[in-house]
Amino acid sequence: MLHPGTARLPLPASLTALDRTLVLGVVNVTPDSFSDGGEWFEPDAAVAHGRELLADGADLLDVGGESTRPGAVRVDEAEELRRVLPVIEALSGAGATVSVDTTRARVAARALEAGARIVNDVSGGLADPDMPRVVAGSGAVYVAMHWRGHADVMDANARYDDVVREVRDELAARLDALVTAGVDPRQVVLDPGLGFAKPGVDNWPLLAHLDALQELGRPVLVGASRKRFLGHLLARPGVDPVPPTERDAATAAITTLCAAQGAWAVRVHDVGPSADAVRVVERWQDVRASRAASSGSRGGALPGAQQEGRPS
Ligand code: PMM
């Protein structure tokens, strides 16, 4: 059985044939991202980092030239293009399936010309009214994330009565608007936007209820990697939050939970552990499915009621 999300997206056959959650490795070409700012700011270093992520098991690479952390100052379009285009060209030229992380339609258009196959827009089309036209004309995959404003205002917009219902309804409205503007719904992936206008506590219900977003009929991408709500979860005396680089094991645990819920992809900085996690879930789900099928034909033994007979 193919992964229902991946199989339906306009992506290379090597990916659509996979029956598991995909791993999207982060290549931030920025001096100021919260999690890895400045580490791969020069194009050559960013390309080398992308290649490392592929070797670690990334299925896709997400190249971004503008930090979206709360309070971040916007870069201008020319600078964003200068940062991302050479990296996208080099990585897609080397055979990677590349996503561009941008809210600007013109950056998206140039990135697609340079070889990107996916536009990852953290504003879900709200930041640039021309984005739906560019996406519709390209036929590319479009990740529409839940968003309530740029980094300078997002914390002020983080109020919810029922975060799962409100995020689902706001994403449903974005999907409708995109389709009205000419985007084929089969291009669209939805993302709850963890950490974007979401206080720590509001991220957990979204993670626990990916099904509420999946009800909208589109694949779901989750970006939990190294985010602050994990830093608070892992706090220890005198250290709250723990620093981003100490959040990778928790990120991989979240990848496991997302894969078990059928997420289309996870966006992560430390690719290896998440790549392992999705393979564990794939095997676990295969065994559950085949045991359910055979126990159904034998008259309904409970899944897990028998030992596998393997040494532990
Ligand atoms: N998070 C960040 C940037 N881009 N894109 C999507 N689709 N979803 C996310 O959650 C997301 C994103 C912020 O993280 P970073 O600064 O470490 O890249």
Residues whose N, C-alpha, C, O or C-beta is under 5 A from the ligand:
A	BS01	PMM	S33 F34 S35 T68 N120 V122 V143 M145 D191 G193 L194 G223
